[in-house]
Every structure is written in C-alpha cells, then in structure tokens.
Amino acid sequence: MDVSDLVHNLRELIELDRGFGVEFVPRARESAAVSPAAAPSALPRSPARPQTMPAAPTSDSRSPAPRVTPPAPAPKPTVSPSPILLAPAPAISGDSLAAIAAEATACTRCTLCSTRTHAVPGEGHPTPQLLFIGEGPGAEEDAQGRPFVGPAGQLLDRMIGAMGLTRAEVFIANVVKCRPPGNRNPEPDEILACLPYLHRQIQVTKPTVICTLGNVPLRALFGADQPGITKVRGQRLSWHGTTVIPTFHPSYLLRNESAKKPCWEDLLVVLRELGREPPVRQK
C-alpha cells in the first residue's frame, strides 16, 4: 500500500469518527499526496453513514426515542334490538290472535323457520288479566306447537295454580315463535324479526299485568341495556302504560331450587297489581 492509499484510508476513518461525534482525533492536514480524484471519492461517503445513527442507542436518557402507539382497533359492531321496535307499531284495525297465529305459523322472516317443526304463537284467554312471556319454544313445544308444555311448562302450571289461577285464565306467549336450535337464546336479528308478533299480541289481549320470565323477554321489551333479571325481578316496570313484573324463567328454577322462594315473592307482587289475594293453603 503506497502513501497515497494510506492517507486516503486514514481520512475516511477520521471523517467516519467525526460523523459519530468523536472529536479526539485531530483533523488531518490536507496532503499534497492526495490525488484530486481521491477526495471526491471520500466526501459522498462520510455523510451517508451518520444518517443511520438516530436508530443507534445513546447514553442520554433525557431524550428517548418517541414511542409509536399503534392505532386502536376499530370496535367490533354489535347487534342489539333497535330502539324503534321498543315501541309497538300502531294497532291494526280488526287484528286478532287468530290472525297473528296464522301469520306466525307461515312466517319466514328469519332462519329459525328452516329448523322448526311447528311455530308456537301462544295460547290462552283472549282478554286475560295476566300475560306471561317466555323467550322461545323448546323441544317439546316445537313438537306440539304449544307454549310451555315441557318440564318448565309443568312448573309454570304449578306457579299459576299457586296464584289461584288456571292456565285457561292467562295468556302465554314467547318472544320468538320458533325454537332456536339446541334451545339457545334467540339471536338479536331473530328477536327483531319476531317482536312485532308479540307487540300485536299485547295490543290485542290488553293484559293488566305482563310477567316476563327471564332476561330475554325483559330486554326484548325494554332494550339490550336493561339491567338483568337478578337486579329488577319483582319490581314494577311500565311498558307503554302496561305494568310489567319480571321474574325468573321456570327452567332456571328447575336448576336453582333456592330461587323458587324469591320467584314466589315476585308472583305475590303480580297478584297485588291484579287486586287479588293468594289462595289459602290447606294445612
């Protein structure tokens, strides 16, 4: 290596160190041995390397690299009953329970129609004081086309009898008129599709009190933000001028024996709203 190459290499090292901020090496004097072509070859290289330095760690903790916060993911859309359907449509002139049942039986508004054996519109007294509303038919109801005929329905019959009433004196309906597969809770779109039938049933029967059974009918009438059944059971609510008393669903009572006593307390509230006394129990 001749002197010219050595001087050229030293100059590159010095310029590189200066780019890193190292100043302890004195700047070399210009040497006549450096050819005119050597200097231009080094000059473009020296600014190129320091450009990568912002990514290198430094000992100065007072000026950390700014943290880049990734954008928050867009919230996942949720489907809930539309507030528009919380209010019933204007009553249909000449509407009847038979007309509602015929429409519900032939209904294809949601996918539940593809898996049903029978639609279950509801049954009972055409102008009852008391209307019970459940969430949807189960396997036995789907097979027979009648509401609350399985084990939960047998318990509901005993609850009605304990109130001094008979099944024929009340009306029993569900939020959805077709069985959800596997007895799952109805989906929001299924509730929206079927809710007009329930609204019409309420308008036609004009009950004094509605007793909702479980969370599904409670929130179908009052909206998805309504507190759950354990917080509002036994309370007097109002749905467009009609008194509503929520209580537990009979299927829940079959799984939770301890809930039967508070449920009976709720039914006593219903009786008071109806101006009735519970029958005297035989000793």
LOVO-394589 format. One record per residue (C-alpha): y, x, z. Coordinates in nm, 2 decimals. Layout:
N
<atom><Y>Y</Y><X>X</X><Z>Z</Z></atom>
...
END
This chain:
283
<atom><Y>0.00</Y><X>0.00</X><Z>0.00</Z></atom>
<atom><Y>0.33</Y><X>0.15</X><Z>-0.10</Z></atom>
<atom><Y>0.66</Y><X>0.14</X><Z>0.10</Z></atom>
<atom><Y>0.79</Y><X>-0.15</X><Z>-0.11</Z></atom>
<atom><Y>0.50</Y><X>-0.37</X><Z>-0.03</Z></atom>
<atom><Y>0.51</Y><X>-0.28</X><Z>0.34</Z></atom>
<atom><Y>0.88</Y><X>-0.36</X><Z>0.36</Z></atom>
<atom><Y>0.82</Y><X>-0.69</X><Z>0.18</Z></atom>
<atom><Y>0.54</Y><X>-0.79</X><Z>0.43</Z></atom>
<atom><Y>0.75</Y><X>-0.70</X><Z>0.73</Z></atom>
<atom><Y>1.04</Y><X>-0.91</X><Z>0.60</Z></atom>
<atom><Y>0.81</Y><X>-1.21</X><Z>0.56</Z></atom>
<atom><Y>0.68</Y><X>-1.17</X><Z>0.92</Z></atom>
<atom><Y>1.03</Y><X>-1.13</X><Z>1.06</Z></atom>
<atom><Y>1.15</Y><X>-1.44</X><Z>0.87</Z></atom>
<atom><Y>0.85</Y><X>-1.63</X><Z>0.99</Z></atom>
<atom><Y>0.91</Y><X>-1.53</X><Z>1.35</Z></atom>
<atom><Y>1.27</Y><X>-1.64</X><Z>1.32</Z></atom>
<atom><Y>1.16</Y><X>-1.97</X><Z>1.19</Z></atom>
<atom><Y>0.95</Y><X>-2.01</X><Z>1.51</Z></atom>
<atom><Y>1.26</Y><X>-1.93</X><Z>1.71</Z></atom>
<atom><Y>1.16</Y><X>-1.57</X><Z>1.80</Z></atom>
<atom><Y>1.47</Y><X>-1.35</X><Z>1.82</Z></atom>
<atom><Y>1.34</Y><X>-1.04</X><Z>1.99</Z></atom>
<atom><Y>1.27</Y><X>-0.86</X><Z>1.67</Z></atom>
<atom><Y>1.59</Y><X>-0.72</X><Z>1.52</Z></atom>
<atom><Y>1.66</Y><X>-0.83</X><Z>1.17</Z></atom>
<atom><Y>1.56</Y><X>-0.56</X><Z>0.93</Z></atom>
<atom><Y>1.83</Y><X>-0.39</X><Z>0.72</Z></atom>
<atom><Y>1.83</Y><X>-0.46</X><Z>0.35</Z></atom>
<atom><Y>1.64</Y><X>-0.17</X><Z>0.19</Z></atom>
<atom><Y>1.71</Y><X>-0.03</X><Z>-0.14</Z></atom>
<atom><Y>1.33</Y><X>-0.01</X><Z>-0.18</Z></atom>
<atom><Y>1.30</Y><X>-0.38</X><Z>-0.21</Z></atom>
<atom><Y>1.30</Y><X>-0.48</X><Z>-0.56</Z></atom>
<atom><Y>1.52</Y><X>-0.77</X><Z>-0.68</Z></atom>
<atom><Y>1.21</Y><X>-0.97</X><Z>-0.76</Z></atom>
<atom><Y>1.07</Y><X>-0.93</X><Z>-0.41</Z></atom>
<atom><Y>1.35</Y><X>-1.10</X><Z>-0.22</Z></atom>
<atom><Y>1.34</Y><X>-1.43</X><Z>-0.41</Z></atom>
<atom><Y>0.96</Y><X>-1.45</X><Z>-0.36</Z></atom>
<atom><Y>1.00</Y><X>-1.44</X><Z>0.02</Z></atom>
<atom><Y>1.31</Y><X>-1.67</X><Z>0.05</Z></atom>
<atom><Y>1.14</Y><X>-2.00</X><Z>-0.05</Z></atom>
<atom><Y>0.85</Y><X>-1.94</X><Z>0.19</Z></atom>
<atom><Y>1.05</Y><X>-1.90</X><Z>0.51</Z></atom>
<atom><Y>1.19</Y><X>-2.25</X><Z>0.53</Z></atom>
<atom><Y>0.87</Y><X>-2.41</X><Z>0.43</Z></atom>
<atom><Y>0.67</Y><X>-2.31</X><Z>0.74</Z></atom>
<atom><Y>0.92</Y><X>-2.43</X><Z>1.01</Z></atom>
<atom><Y>0.91</Y><X>-2.78</X><Z>0.86</Z></atom>
<atom><Y>0.57</Y><X>-2.83</X><Z>1.02</Z></atom>
<atom><Y>0.70</Y><X>-2.73</X><Z>1.37</Z></atom>
<atom><Y>0.80</Y><X>-3.08</X><Z>1.50</Z></atom>
<atom><Y>0.43</Y><X>-3.16</X><Z>1.54</Z></atom>
<atom><Y>0.36</Y><X>-2.85</X><Z>1.75</Z></atom>
<atom><Y>0.37</Y><X>-2.88</X><Z>2.13</Z></atom>
<atom><Y>0.67</Y><X>-2.74</X><Z>2.31</Z></atom>
<atom><Y>0.72</Y><X>-2.63</X><Z>2.67</Z></atom>
<atom><Y>1.03</Y><X>-2.86</X><Z>2.70</Z></atom>
<atom><Y>0.90</Y><X>-3.17</X><Z>2.87</Z></atom>
<atom><Y>1.25</Y><X>-3.33</X><Z>2.87</Z></atom>
<atom><Y>1.23</Y><X>-3.42</X><Z>2.51</Z></atom>
<atom><Y>0.88</Y><X>-3.56</X><Z>2.44</Z></atom>
<atom><Y>0.79</Y><X>-3.69</X><Z>2.10</Z></atom>
<atom><Y>0.87</Y><X>-4.06</X><Z>2.07</Z></atom>
<atom><Y>0.57</Y><X>-4.29</X><Z>2.13</Z></atom>
<atom><Y>0.49</Y><X>-4.51</X><Z>1.84</Z></atom>
<atom><Y>0.39</Y><X>-4.85</X><Z>1.97</Z></atom>
<atom><Y>0.16</Y><X>-5.04</X><Z>1.72</Z></atom>
<atom><Y>0.28</Y><X>-5.38</X><Z>1.63</Z></atom>
<atom><Y>0.12</Y><X>-5.66</X><Z>1.84</Z></atom>
<atom><Y>-0.15</Y><X>-5.86</X><Z>1.66</Z></atom>
<atom><Y>-0.04</Y><X>-6.19</X><Z>1.53</Z></atom>
<atom><Y>-0.15</Y><X>-6.47</X><Z>1.77</Z></atom>
<atom><Y>-0.46</Y><X>-6.65</X><Z>1.67</Z></atom>
<atom><Y>-0.38</Y><X>-7.00</X><Z>1.57</Z></atom>
<atom><Y>-0.53</Y><X>-7.27</X><Z>1.80</Z></atom>
<atom><Y>-0.61</Y><X>-7.62</X><Z>1.71</Z></atom>
<atom><Y>-0.52</Y><X>-7.89</X><Z>1.96</Z></atom>
<atom><Y>-0.47</Y><X>-8.26</X><Z>1.94</Z></atom>
<atom><Y>-0.15</Y><X>-8.35</X><Z>1.76</Z></atom>
<atom><Y>0.13</Y><X>-8.49</X><Z>1.98</Z></atom>
<atom><Y>0.18</Y><X>-8.75</X><Z>1.71</Z></atom>
<atom><Y>-0.16</Y><X>-8.90</X><Z>1.78</Z></atom>
<atom><Y>-0.10</Y><X>-8.92</X><Z>2.15</Z></atom>
<atom><Y>0.09</Y><X>-9.24</X><Z>2.08</Z></atom>
<atom><Y>-0.11</Y><X>-9.51</X><Z>1.92</Z></atom>
<atom><Y>-0.03</Y><X>-9.65</X><Z>1.58</Z></atom>
<atom><Y>0.13</Y><X>-9.99</X><Z>1.56</Z></atom>
<atom><Y>-0.13</Y><X>-10.26</X><Z>1.63</Z></atom>
<atom><Y>-0.30</Y><X>-10.40</X><Z>1.33</Z></atom>
<atom><Y>-0.25</Y><X>-10.78</X><Z>1.29</Z></atom>
<atom><Y>-0.58</Y><X>-10.96</X><Z>1.33</Z></atom>
<atom><Y>-0.76</Y><X>-10.64</X><Z>1.44</Z></atom>
<atom><Y>-1.09</Y><X>-10.69</X><Z>1.63</Z></atom>
<atom><Y>-1.36</Y><X>-10.50</X><Z>1.80</Z></atom>
<atom><Y>-1.60</Y><X>-10.60</X><Z>1.52</Z></atom>
<atom><Y>-1.37</Y><X>-10.47</X><Z>1.25</Z></atom>
<atom><Y>-1.33</Y><X>-10.14</X><Z>1.44</Z></atom>
<atom><Y>-1.70</Y><X>-10.11</X><Z>1.49</Z></atom>
<atom><Y>-1.77</Y><X>-10.17</X><Z>1.12</Z></atom>
<atom><Y>-1.52</Y><X>-9.90</X><Z>1.01</Z></atom>
<atom><Y>-1.66</Y><X>-9.65</X><Z>1.27</Z></atom>
<atom><Y>-2.01</Y><X>-9.71</X><Z>1.16</Z></atom>
<atom><Y>-1.93</Y><X>-9.63</X><Z>0.80</Z></atom>
<atom><Y>-1.68</Y><X>-9.35</X><Z>0.89</Z></atom>
<atom><Y>-1.69</Y><X>-9.01</X><Z>0.71</Z></atom>
<atom><Y>-1.36</Y><X>-8.87</X><Z>0.84</Z></atom>
<atom><Y>-1.53</Y><X>-8.56</X><Z>0.99</Z></atom>
<atom><Y>-1.86</Y><X>-8.37</X><Z>0.96</Z></atom>
<atom><Y>-2.02</Y><X>-8.55</X><Z>1.25</Z></atom>
<atom><Y>-2.12</Y><X>-8.83</X><Z>1.01</Z></atom>
<atom><Y>-2.36</Y><X>-8.59</X><Z>0.84</Z></atom>
<atom><Y>-2.57</Y><X>-8.54</X><Z>1.15</Z></atom>
<atom><Y>-2.56</Y><X>-8.88</X><Z>1.32</Z></atom>
<atom><Y>-2.85</Y><X>-9.13</X><Z>1.33</Z></atom>
<atom><Y>-2.62</Y><X>-9.41</X><Z>1.44</Z></atom>
<atom><Y>-2.25</Y><X>-9.43</X><Z>1.51</Z></atom>
<atom><Y>-2.17</Y><X>-9.56</X><Z>1.86</Z></atom>
<atom><Y>-1.85</Y><X>-9.76</X><Z>1.85</Z></atom>
<atom><Y>-1.88</Y><X>-9.91</X><Z>2.21</Z></atom>
<atom><Y>-1.97</Y><X>-10.23</X><Z>2.37</Z></atom>
<atom><Y>-1.88</Y><X>-10.47</X><Z>2.65</Z></atom>
<atom><Y>-1.64</Y><X>-10.75</X><Z>2.73</Z></atom>
<atom><Y>-1.39</Y><X>-10.82</X><Z>2.46</Z></atom>
<atom><Y>-1.10</Y><X>-10.86</X><Z>2.71</Z></atom>
<atom><Y>-1.20</Y><X>-10.66</X><Z>3.02</Z></atom>
<atom><Y>-1.00</Y><X>-10.56</X><Z>3.32</Z></atom>
<atom><Y>-1.17</Y><X>-10.22</X><Z>3.32</Z></atom>
<atom><Y>-1.23</Y><X>-9.98</X><Z>3.02</Z></atom>
<atom><Y>-1.45</Y><X>-9.67</X><Z>3.07</Z></atom>
<atom><Y>-1.40</Y><X>-9.39</X><Z>2.82</Z></atom>
<atom><Y>-1.65</Y><X>-9.10</X><Z>2.78</Z></atom>
<atom><Y>-1.65</Y><X>-8.81</X><Z>2.55</Z></atom>
<atom><Y>-1.92</Y><X>-8.88</X><Z>2.29</Z></atom>
<atom><Y>-2.27</Y><X>-9.01</X><Z>2.24</Z></atom>
<atom><Y>-2.58</Y><X>-8.81</X><Z>2.35</Z></atom>
<atom><Y>-2.93</Y><X>-8.81</X><Z>2.21</Z></atom>
<atom><Y>-3.03</Y><X>-9.15</X><Z>2.35</Z></atom>
<atom><Y>-2.70</Y><X>-9.31</X><Z>2.24</Z></atom>
<atom><Y>-2.74</Y><X>-9.17</X><Z>1.89</Z></atom>
<atom><Y>-3.09</Y><X>-9.30</X><Z>1.86</Z></atom>
<atom><Y>-2.99</Y><X>-9.66</X><Z>1.98</Z></atom>
<atom><Y>-2.63</Y><X>-9.69</X><Z>1.86</Z></atom>
<atom><Y>-2.52</Y><X>-9.79</X><Z>2.21</Z></atom>
<atom><Y>-2.30</Y><X>-9.60</X><Z>2.46</Z></atom>
<atom><Y>-2.42</Y><X>-9.46</X><Z>2.79</Z></atom>
<atom><Y>-2.79</Y><X>-9.56</X><Z>2.78</Z></atom>
<atom><Y>-2.94</Y><X>-9.22</X><Z>2.88</Z></atom>
<atom><Y>-2.96</Y><X>-9.08</X><Z>3.23</Z></atom>
<atom><Y>-2.58</Y><X>-9.05</X><Z>3.26</Z></atom>
<atom><Y>-2.56</Y><X>-9.41</X><Z>3.14</Z></atom>
<atom><Y>-2.80</Y><X>-9.53</X><Z>3.41</Z></atom>
<atom><Y>-2.59</Y><X>-9.36</X><Z>3.67</Z></atom>
<atom><Y>-2.28</Y><X>-9.52</X><Z>3.52</Z></atom>
<atom><Y>-2.45</Y><X>-9.86</X><Z>3.55</Z></atom>
<atom><Y>-2.51</Y><X>-9.80</X><Z>3.92</Z></atom>
<atom><Y>-2.15</Y><X>-9.69</X><Z>3.97</Z></atom>
<atom><Y>-2.03</Y><X>-10.01</X><Z>3.80</Z></atom>
<atom><Y>-2.27</Y><X>-10.22</X><Z>4.02</Z></atom>
<atom><Y>-2.14</Y><X>-10.04</X><Z>4.34</Z></atom>
<atom><Y>-1.79</Y><X>-10.16</X><Z>4.24</Z></atom>
<atom><Y>-1.91</Y><X>-10.52</X><Z>4.24</Z></atom>
<atom><Y>-1.90</Y><X>-10.55</X><Z>3.86</Z></atom>
<atom><Y>-2.16</Y><X>-10.57</X><Z>3.58</Z></atom>
<atom><Y>-2.18</Y><X>-10.38</X><Z>3.26</Z></atom>
<atom><Y>-2.11</Y><X>-10.70</X><Z>3.07</Z></atom>
<atom><Y>-1.77</Y><X>-10.73</X><Z>3.25</Z></atom>
<atom><Y>-1.63</Y><X>-10.40</X><Z>3.14</Z></atom>
<atom><Y>-1.60</Y><X>-10.23</X><Z>2.81</Z></atom>
<atom><Y>-1.75</Y><X>-9.88</X><Z>2.75</Z></atom>
<atom><Y>-1.63</Y><X>-9.65</X><Z>2.47</Z></atom>
<atom><Y>-1.62</Y><X>-9.28</X><Z>2.38</Z></atom>
<atom><Y>-1.36</Y><X>-9.06</X><Z>2.23</Z></atom>
<atom><Y>-1.58</Y><X>-8.97</X><Z>1.93</Z></atom>
<atom><Y>-1.82</Y><X>-9.23</X><Z>1.79</Z></atom>
<atom><Y>-2.08</Y><X>-8.99</X><Z>1.66</Z></atom>
<atom><Y>-2.29</Y><X>-8.74</X><Z>1.85</Z></atom>
<atom><Y>-2.18</Y><X>-8.38</X><Z>1.84</Z></atom>
<atom><Y>-2.48</Y><X>-8.16</X><Z>1.77</Z></atom>
<atom><Y>-2.65</Y><X>-8.03</X><Z>2.08</Z></atom>
<atom><Y>-2.43</Y><X>-8.25</X><Z>2.30</Z></atom>
<atom><Y>-2.15</Y><X>-8.00</X><Z>2.28</Z></atom>
<atom><Y>-1.79</Y><X>-8.11</X><Z>2.34</Z></atom>
<atom><Y>-1.62</Y><X>-8.26</X><Z>2.04</Z></atom>
<atom><Y>-1.40</Y><X>-8.02</X><Z>1.84</Z></atom>
<atom><Y>-1.03</Y><X>-8.09</X><Z>1.81</Z></atom>
<atom><Y>-1.05</Y><X>-8.19</X><Z>1.45</Z></atom>
<atom><Y>-1.33</Y><X>-8.43</X><Z>1.53</Z></atom>
<atom><Y>-1.12</Y><X>-8.59</X><Z>1.81</Z></atom>
<atom><Y>-0.82</Y><X>-8.62</X><Z>1.58</Z></atom>
<atom><Y>-1.03</Y><X>-8.80</X><Z>1.32</Z></atom>
<atom><Y>-1.18</Y><X>-9.05</X><Z>1.57</Z></atom>
<atom><Y>-0.89</Y><X>-9.10</X><Z>1.81</Z></atom>
<atom><Y>-0.74</Y><X>-9.39</X><Z>1.60</Z></atom>
<atom><Y>-1.05</Y><X>-9.60</X><Z>1.66</Z></atom>
<atom><Y>-1.01</Y><X>-9.55</X><Z>2.04</Z></atom>
<atom><Y>-0.64</Y><X>-9.64</X><Z>2.02</Z></atom>
<atom><Y>-0.72</Y><X>-9.96</X><Z>1.84</Z></atom>
<atom><Y>-0.99</Y><X>-10.05</X><Z>2.09</Z></atom>
<atom><Y>-0.74</Y><X>-10.01</X><Z>2.37</Z></atom>
<atom><Y>-0.49</Y><X>-10.22</X><Z>2.19</Z></atom>
<atom><Y>-0.75</Y><X>-10.50</X><Z>2.12</Z></atom>
<atom><Y>-0.91</Y><X>-10.51</X><Z>2.47</Z></atom>
<atom><Y>-0.58</Y><X>-10.47</X><Z>2.66</Z></atom>
<atom><Y>-0.75</Y><X>-10.35</X><Z>2.98</Z></atom>
<atom><Y>-0.57</Y><X>-10.35</X><Z>3.32</Z></atom>
<atom><Y>-0.71</Y><X>-10.01</X><Z>3.40</Z></atom>
<atom><Y>-0.87</Y><X>-9.73</X><Z>3.20</Z></atom>
<atom><Y>-1.11</Y><X>-9.50</X><Z>3.38</Z></atom>
<atom><Y>-1.16</Y><X>-9.17</X><Z>3.19</Z></atom>
<atom><Y>-1.49</Y><X>-8.99</X><Z>3.25</Z></atom>
<atom><Y>-1.44</Y><X>-8.61</X><Z>3.24</Z></atom>
<atom><Y>-1.20</Y><X>-8.38</X><Z>3.07</Z></atom>
<atom><Y>-1.24</Y><X>-8.47</X><Z>2.71</Z></atom>
<atom><Y>-1.11</Y><X>-8.83</X><Z>2.73</Z></atom>
<atom><Y>-0.84</Y><X>-8.73</X><Z>2.97</Z></atom>
<atom><Y>-0.70</Y><X>-8.47</X><Z>2.73</Z></atom>
<atom><Y>-0.76</Y><X>-8.68</X><Z>2.43</Z></atom>
<atom><Y>-0.51</Y><X>-8.94</X><Z>2.57</Z></atom>
<atom><Y>-0.26</Y><X>-8.71</X><Z>2.74</Z></atom>
<atom><Y>-0.28</Y><X>-8.39</X><Z>2.53</Z></atom>
<atom><Y>-0.45</Y><X>-8.05</X><Z>2.55</Z></atom>
<atom><Y>-0.21</Y><X>-7.92</X><Z>2.81</Z></atom>
<atom><Y>-0.31</Y><X>-8.18</X><Z>3.06</Z></atom>
<atom><Y>-0.45</Y><X>-8.03</X><Z>3.39</Z></atom>
<atom><Y>-0.82</Y><X>-8.06</X><Z>3.43</Z></atom>
<atom><Y>-1.02</Y><X>-8.33</X><Z>3.59</Z></atom>
<atom><Y>-1.06</Y><X>-8.15</X><Z>3.92</Z></atom>
<atom><Y>-0.68</Y><X>-8.15</X><Z>3.97</Z></atom>
<atom><Y>-0.60</Y><X>-8.50</X><Z>3.86</Z></atom>
<atom><Y>-0.91</Y><X>-8.70</X><Z>3.95</Z></atom>
<atom><Y>-0.83</Y><X>-9.02</X><Z>4.14</Z></atom>
<atom><Y>-0.46</Y><X>-9.00</X><Z>4.05</Z></atom>
<atom><Y>-0.27</Y><X>-9.29</X><Z>3.90</Z></atom>
<atom><Y>-0.16</Y><X>-9.20</X><Z>3.55</Z></atom>
<atom><Y>0.01</Y><X>-9.42</X><Z>3.29</Z></atom>
<atom><Y>-0.07</Y><X>-9.42</X><Z>2.92</Z></atom>
<atom><Y>0.18</Y><X>-9.63</X><Z>2.72</Z></atom>
<atom><Y>0.20</Y><X>-9.88</X><Z>3.01</Z></atom>
<atom><Y>-0.17</Y><X>-9.89</X><Z>3.09</Z></atom>
<atom><Y>-0.29</Y><X>-9.75</X><Z>3.42</Z></atom>
<atom><Y>-0.54</Y><X>-9.46</X><Z>3.39</Z></atom>
<atom><Y>-0.76</Y><X>-9.33</X><Z>3.67</Z></atom>
<atom><Y>-0.95</Y><X>-9.01</X><Z>3.58</Z></atom>
<atom><Y>-1.28</Y><X>-8.93</X><Z>3.75</Z></atom>
<atom><Y>-1.59</Y><X>-8.71</X><Z>3.68</Z></atom>
<atom><Y>-1.83</Y><X>-8.78</X><Z>3.40</Z></atom>
<atom><Y>-2.17</Y><X>-8.92</X><Z>3.52</Z></atom>
<atom><Y>-2.35</Y><X>-8.62</X><Z>3.36</Z></atom>
<atom><Y>-2.15</Y><X>-8.39</X><Z>3.58</Z></atom>
<atom><Y>-2.25</Y><X>-8.60</X><Z>3.88</Z></atom>
<atom><Y>-2.62</Y><X>-8.56</X><Z>3.79</Z></atom>
<atom><Y>-2.57</Y><X>-8.18</X><Z>3.81</Z></atom>
<atom><Y>-2.34</Y><X>-8.18</X><Z>4.11</Z></atom>
<atom><Y>-2.46</Y><X>-8.41</X><Z>4.39</Z></atom>
<atom><Y>-2.16</Y><X>-8.31</X><Z>4.61</Z></atom>
<atom><Y>-1.92</Y><X>-8.46</X><Z>4.35</Z></atom>
<atom><Y>-2.05</Y><X>-8.82</X><Z>4.40</Z></atom>
<atom><Y>-1.85</Y><X>-8.88</X><Z>4.71</Z></atom>
<atom><Y>-1.51</Y><X>-8.79</X><Z>4.56</Z></atom>
<atom><Y>-1.61</Y><X>-8.99</X><Z>4.25</Z></atom>
<atom><Y>-1.67</Y><X>-9.30</X><Z>4.46</Z></atom>
<atom><Y>-1.32</Y><X>-9.24</X><Z>4.62</Z></atom>
<atom><Y>-1.18</Y><X>-9.25</X><Z>4.27</Z></atom>
<atom><Y>-1.36</Y><X>-9.57</X><Z>4.19</Z></atom>
<atom><Y>-1.21</Y><X>-9.72</X><Z>4.51</Z></atom>
<atom><Y>-0.86</Y><X>-9.64</X><Z>4.36</Z></atom>
<atom><Y>-0.97</Y><X>-9.82</X><Z>4.04</Z></atom>
<atom><Y>-1.06</Y><X>-10.13</X><Z>4.25</Z></atom>
<atom><Y>-0.73</Y><X>-10.13</X><Z>4.43</Z></atom>
<atom><Y>-0.55</Y><X>-10.12</X><Z>4.10</Z></atom>
<atom><Y>-0.76</Y><X>-10.42</X><Z>3.99</Z></atom>
<atom><Y>-0.68</Y><X>-10.60</X><Z>4.32</Z></atom>
<atom><Y>-1.05</Y><X>-10.61</X><Z>4.41</Z></atom>
<atom><Y>-1.24</Y><X>-10.51</X><Z>4.72</Z></atom>
<atom><Y>-1.57</Y><X>-10.32</X><Z>4.70</Z></atom>
<atom><Y>-1.87</Y><X>-10.54</X><Z>4.79</Z></atom>
<atom><Y>-2.00</Y><X>-10.53</X><Z>5.14</Z></atom>
<atom><Y>-2.31</Y><X>-10.32</X><Z>5.15</Z></atom>
<atom><Y>-2.62</Y><X>-10.46</X><Z>5.30</Z></atom>
<atom><Y>-2.73</Y><X>-10.28</X><Z>5.62</Z></atom>
END
